[in-house]
Amino acid sequence: MASPDQQIPNLVYVLFTAEINPNTVETLMQAMSNLAQQKVRDVYLVISTPGGQVTAGIALYNFLRSVPFNLTAHNIGNVDSIGNAIFLAADRRVACPNATFMFHGVGFDQQAGRYEEKPLREMLDGILSDQKRIGDIIVDRTSIKQDQVEGFFREAQTKTAEFARQWGIVHDVAEFQLPAGVPVISFVFERQRI
């Protein structure tokens, strides 16, 4: 919390270039909560993400839709998979001219083992449910129709910034410029080794 003699900034930039998982999401939510408590008026989320865990991403989407400040998101590289839902939480959305958006269906990682009908049906039900939640967000927040979203998921399509502008994923295509002197929150997360 800012002290009485400390001025609260009107605008704060938040740089998030990470995979979506419980750790990264909780860290970002905590930073956004702090900004809300400080009564910051505008937050500019600078984002590039390969996607990640659907449940963490949906929680972050819902949280970002609830924040009391004006939220702008700027795709500075790629917004993939569940990252699209998170990006769409922003009131205003921008992408760099060479940024991309990748859509694909939900999947799961599984160690080799024995598979039986009941757990396979549960996994399929979970996949279809997650895909519907993501698809509903895309349809609600853009001008893309449900059948188009389903096609993107089946074909694992990567779309350009210009496509994103034409279909309401972004409101503008513009280079990213970090203003001098603006407060910036940046995160460094340990990367998973492949």
C-alpha positions in Angstrom: 0.0 0.0 0.0 1.3 3.5 -0.8 2.1 5.8 2.1 0.1 9.0 2.3 2.9 11.1 0.9 3.6 8.7 -1.9 1.7 9.4 -5.2 -0.1 6.5 -6.7 0.7 6.1 -10.4 -2.2 6.4 -12.9 -0.6 3.8 -15.2 1.5 0.7 -14.5 3.0 -1.7 -17.1 3.0 -5.4 -16.2 5.4 -7.6 -18.3 4.3 -11.3 -18.4 6.2 -13.7 -20.7 5.6 -17.1 -19.3 3.9 -20.4 -19.5 0.4 -20.6 -17.8 0.6 -22.7 -14.7 -0.5 -22.3 -11.1 2.7 -20.5 -10.0 2.8 -18.0 -12.8 -1.0 -17.3 -12.6 -0.9 -16.8 -8.8 2.1 -14.5 -9.1 0.3 -12.4 -11.7 -2.9 -12.3 -9.8 -1.1 -11.1 -6.6 0.5 -8.3 -8.6 -2.8 -7.3 -10.1 -4.5 -7.5 -6.7 -1.8 -5.1 -5.3 -2.4 -2.7 -8.1 -6.2 -2.8 -7.4 -5.6 -2.1 -3.7 -3.4 0.8 -4.6 -6.2 2.1 -6.8 -4.1 2.3 -10.0 -6.4 3.5 -12.7 -4.9 1.9 -15.8 -2.8 -1.3 -16.2 -1.0 -2.2 -19.4 -0.4 -6.0 -19.6 2.5 -6.8 -22.0 2.1 -10.5 -22.8 3.6 -13.3 -24.7 2.8 -16.9 -23.7 3.0 -20.4 -25.1 -0.1 -21.3 -23.2 -0.3 -24.0 -20.5 -2.8 -25.3 -18.0 -6.4 -24.6 -18.9 -7.7 -24.5 -15.3 -5.2 -22.0 -14.2 -5.9 -19.9 -17.4 -9.6 -19.9 -16.9 -9.1 -18.7 -13.3 -6.9 -15.9 -14.5 -9.3 -14.9 -17.2 -12.2 -14.6 -14.7 -10.0 -12.8 -12.2 -8.8 -10.3 -14.9 -12.4 -9.6 -15.9 -13.1 -8.6 -12.3 -10.3 -6.0 -11.7 -11.4 -2.4 -10.9 -8.9 -0.8 -13.3 -8.8 -0.3 -17.1 -6.9 -3.3 -18.5 -5.1 -3.1 -21.8 -3.2 -6.2 -23.2 -0.5 -6.0 -25.8 0.7 -9.2 -27.6 4.4 -8.7 -28.1 5.2 -12.2 -29.5 2.8 -15.0 -29.4 -0.4 -15.7 -27.5 -1.1 -19.4 -27.8 -3.6 -21.9 -26.5 -5.2 -20.9 -23.2 -3.2 -17.6 -23.5 -5.9 -16.5 -25.9 -8.6 -16.6 -23.2 -6.3 -14.6 -20.8 -5.6 -12.1 -23.5 -9.3 -11.6 -24.3 -10.0 -10.6 -20.7 -8.6 -7.2 -21.4 -10.9 -4.3 -22.2 -8.5 -3.0 -24.9 -6.3 -5.4 -26.9 -3.3 -4.6 -29.2 -0.8 -6.8 -31.1 2.6 -6.0 -32.6 2.4 -6.4 -36.4 4.5 -9.6 -36.3 2.7 -11.1 -33.3 0.6 -14.3 -33.7 -2.3 -16.1 -32.0 -2.4 -19.9 -32.0 -5.5 -21.9 -31.4 -5.7 -25.6 -30.9 -7.8 -28.2 -29.1 -7.3 -29.1 -25.5 -5.2 -32.2 -24.8 -3.6 -34.0 -21.9 -0.2 -35.5 -21.2 -0.3 -39.1 -20.1 2.4 -41.6 -19.1 2.3 -44.9 -20.9 0.1 -47.3 -19.0 -3.1 -49.2 -19.0 -6.3 -47.5 -20.1 -9.8 -48.4 -19.3 -13.1 -47.1 -20.5 -14.2 -45.1 -17.4 -11.0 -43.0 -17.0 -10.8 -42.4 -20.7 -14.4 -41.2 -20.8 -13.7 -38.9 -17.9 -10.6 -37.5 -19.7 -12.6 -37.0 -22.9 -15.4 -35.2 -20.9 -12.8 -32.9 -19.3 -11.2 -32.1 -22.6 -14.5 -31.3 -24.3 -15.6 -29.2 -21.3 -12.4 -27.2 -21.3 -12.6 -26.7 -25.1 -16.1 -25.4 -24.7 -15.1 -23.0 -22.0 -12.3 -21.6 -24.1 -14.5 -21.5 -27.2 -17.3 -19.7 -25.4 -14.8 -17.0 -24.2 -13.5 -16.5 -27.8 -17.1 -16.3 -29.2 -18.2 -13.9 -26.4 -15.2 -11.5 -26.7 -14.6 -11.5 -30.5 -16.6 -11.6 -33.7 -15.5 -15.2 -34.3 -18.4 -17.7 -34.6 -18.6 -21.0 -32.7 -18.2 -23.1 -35.9 -15.0 -21.2 -36.8 -13.6 -21.7 -33.3 -14.2 -25.4 -33.6 -12.4 -25.4 -36.9 -9.4 -23.5 -35.4 -9.3 -26.1 -32.6 -9.4 -29.1 -35.0 -6.7 -27.6 -37.3 -4.4 -26.1 -34.7 -4.3 -22.8 -36.6 -1.9 -19.9 -36.0 -3.3 -16.5 -37.0 -1.6 -13.2 -37.8 -2.1 -9.9 -36.0 -4.0 -8.6 -39.0 -6.4 -11.6 -38.8 -6.8 -10.8 -35.1 -7.7 -7.2 -35.9 -10.3 -8.2 -38.5 -12.0 -10.6 -36.2 -12.0 -8.5 -33.0 -9.3 -10.4 -31.1 -7.4 -7.1 -31.1 -8.7 -3.6 -31.5 -5.4 -2.3 -33.0 -2.1 -3.5 -34.5 0.8 -1.4 -33.4 4.4 -1.7 -32.3 5.0 -1.8 -28.6 6.5 1.3 -27.0 7.5 1.4 -23.3 7.1 5.0 -22.2 10.1 6.4 -20.3 9.6 6.7 -16.5 6.4 4.5 -16.3 6.4 2.0 -13.4 7.0 -1.6 -14.7 6.4 -4.9 -12.9 8.3 -7.8 -14.5 8.4 -11.4 -13.5 11.2 -14.0 -13.9 10.1 -17.6 -13.6 12.2 -20.7 -13.7 11.7 -22.3 -17.1 10.9 -26.0 -17.4 13.6 -28.0 -19.0 12.7 -30.0 -22.1 
